[in-house]
Amino acid sequence: MELKTQIKENYAKILENIQKACEKADKKPEEIKILGASKKQSPEKIRIAFDLGIKIFGENYVQEAEKKISELKDLPIEWHFIGRLQTNKVKKALDLFFLIQTLDRIKLAQEIQKQAEKKNLIVPVLVEVNIGRELTKGGVDPDKIEEFIEEIKNFDRIKIAGLMCLPPYEEDPERVRPYFVKMRRLFEKIKPYMDLEFKELSMGTSNDYCIAIEEGATIVRIGEALFGKRN
Ligand SMILES: *Cc1c(COP(=O)(O)O)cnc(C)c1O
């Protein structure tokens, strides 16, 4: 099937699923932001998805993103960084991305602060939570999240816009639900101590975005269910 037709069908299916999840959760589909997780997907596919109505895309690797973002610079895309960010890539990342979804260490915050001062920027971030406490993944331990956020508040160039997580993969998405519930509770617990800009809960991928929405996601990050298999 032609690429465009395929992505169009995928997107229609996603919208239908989001609609259903929103009905269950008593929410409006307009409240959910779809982020196209575009790592290892071609600029051509991203352009098709953009034309269908997706305005936010997320990349995991600064180098890969640099090339693609430059090829797509005619489009008003809101680029988010969703991978693990090395401190030596922060400078470049701030030129490329509107929002960093994966702030998870003070050292990284220090570097963002430093580079943002030089560029005279305020950088919106999400704090990544290692909700499954997996050794292989980034993110702040759920028990340390409040303490971490209090420290981040001291960085005046960083604006905390919410929380993000990538829970353990489970073939049966129902098994991921408890992690989403836990994230939602953390979010609600922290919210009273934050300003109004703290409003995003980024969770859910191709496999489990419906359940993430039922449990309170405001941003879902969808890769293969939208674009097809990664290269
Ligand atoms: C790749 C990736 C996604 C999307 O995963 P899919 O299974 O392709 O939907 C979402 N979030 C992060 C952080 C990713 O790295």
The ligand as an SDF file (V2000), in Angstrom:
LIG
                    3D

 15 15  0  0  0  0  0  0  0  0999 V2000
   10.1090    4.8820   20.7420 C   0  0  0  0  0  0  0  0  0  0  0  0
    9.4320    5.5730   21.8490 C   0  0  0  0  0  0  0  0  0  0  0  0
    8.0380    5.7170   21.8790 C   0  0  0  0  0  0  0  0  0  0  0  0
    7.1160    5.1020   20.8280 C   0  0  0  0  0  0  0  0  0  0  0  0
    7.1340    3.7100   20.8600 O   0  0  0  0  0  0  0  0  0  0  0  0
    6.1650    2.8940   19.8810 P   0  0  0  0  0  0  0  0  0  0  0  0
    6.1130    1.5350   20.4950 O   0  0  0  0  0  0  0  0  0  0  0  0
    6.7990    2.8900   18.5400 O   0  0  0  0  0  0  0  0  0  0  0  0
    4.8530    3.5690   19.8910 O   0  0  0  0  0  0  0  0  0  0  0  0
    7.4870    6.4450   22.9110 C   0  0  0  0  0  0  0  0  0  0  0  0
    8.2380    6.9740   23.8900 N   0  0  0  0  0  0  0  0  0  0  0  0
    9.5720    6.8530   23.9090 C   0  0  0  0  0  0  0  0  0  0  0  0
   10.3460    7.4750   25.0040 C   0  0  0  0  0  0  0  0  0  0  0  0
   10.2100    6.1500   22.8970 C   0  0  0  0  0  0  0  0  0  0  0  0
   11.5410    6.0220   22.9350 O   0  0  0  0  0  0  0  0  0  0  0  0
  1  2  1  0
  2  3  1  0
  2 14  2  0
  3  4  1  0
  3 10  2  0
  4  5  1  0
  5  6  1  0
  6  7  2  0
  6  8  1  0
  6  9  1  0
 10 11  1  0
 11 12  2  0
 12 13  1  0
 12 14  1  0
 14 15  1  0
M  END
$$$$
